[in-house]
């Protein structure tokens, strides 16, 4: 039996949709107009700091383009981006210089 043709797939789709809606409605609809406690706001401040490394690190350390092997141009560009961002506190400068570094090193590697 093909799972895609089974009616269970629609049950899963509806359950995931309702779960997603429920989570969003909980925070936006029910809690959105209330004042949040200080401890919640303090923890929410670190959400992006906690998520971004988890999203970026696999793309730098195990990129799909190289079959999961370490790619030195990506690693060097990520280090340059981190150093520039830390030193200048300017996200646009960090992204720009990291991109330029990745492009330049990538061109040098392809030229070899």
C-alpha positions in Angstrom: 0.0 0.0 0.0 1.3 3.4 -0.9 1.3 5.8 2.1 0.8 8.9 0.0 -2.6 7.4 -1.2 -3.7 6.4 2.2 -6.1 8.6 4.1 -3.7 8.7 7.0 -1.6 11.3 5.3 -4.5 13.7 5.5 -4.9 13.1 9.1 -1.2 13.9 9.6 -1.5 17.1 7.5 -4.5 18.3 9.4 -2.9 17.5 12.8 0.3 19.3 11.9 -1.7 22.3 10.6 -3.9 22.5 13.8 -0.8 22.1 16.0 1.0 24.9 14.2 -2.0 27.1 14.3 -2.5 26.3 18.0 1.1 27.3 18.9 0.9 30.5 17.0 -2.5 31.4 18.4 -1.4 30.7 21.9 1.4 33.3 21.7 -0.2 35.9 19.3 -3.9 35.6 20.1 -4.1 34.7 23.8 -0.8 36.1 25.3 -0.1 38.8 22.7 -1.8 41.7 24.4 -0.7 40.9 27.9 2.4 42.1 29.6 5.0 39.3 29.8 7.0 38.7 33.0 10.6 39.9 33.0 12.0 36.4 33.2 10.2 35.4 30.0 11.4 38.6 28.1 14.9 37.9 29.3 14.9 34.4 27.9 13.2 35.5 24.6 16.0 37.9 24.0 18.4 35.0 23.4 16.2 33.1 21.0 18.0 34.3 17.9 21.4 33.7 19.5 20.3 30.2 20.2 18.8 29.4 16.8 21.3 30.9 14.4 24.3 28.8 15.3 22.1 25.7 14.9 21.1 26.8 11.5 24.4 28.1 10.3 26.9 25.6 11.7 25.7 22.6 9.6 25.9 24.7 6.4 29.5 25.7 7.3 30.9 22.4 8.7 28.9 19.8 6.6 27.7 21.5 3.5 25.6 19.5 1.0 27.5 21.0 -1.9 30.6 19.0 -0.9 28.8 15.8 0.2 29.2 16.6 3.9 32.9 17.1 3.7 34.6 20.1 5.4 34.9 23.0 2.9 37.8 25.3 3.9 36.6 28.4 1.9 33.2 28.3 3.8 35.0 27.8 7.1 37.4 30.7 6.6 34.5 33.0 5.4 32.5 32.1 8.5 35.5 32.9 10.7 36.0 36.2 8.9 32.3 37.0 9.3 32.4 36.3 13.0 35.6 38.3 13.6 34.3 41.3 11.6 30.9 41.2 13.3 32.5 41.0 16.7 35.0 43.8 16.1 32.8 46.3 14.3 29.4 45.3 15.8 28.0 46.0 12.2 26.1 43.1 10.8 26.1 44.5 7.2 29.9 44.8 7.2 30.2 41.3 8.6 27.9 39.8 5.9 29.5 41.8 3.1 33.1 41.0 4.1 32.2 37.3 4.7 30.6 37.1 1.3 33.5 38.8 -0.4 35.9 36.4 1.4 33.9 33.3 0.3 33.7 34.5 -3.3 37.4 35.4 -3.4 38.7 32.2 -1.8 36.2 30.2 -3.9 37.6 31.7 -7.1 41.2 31.0 -6.0 40.3 27.4 -5.3 38.6 26.9 -8.7 41.6 28.5 -10.4 43.9 25.8 -9.0 
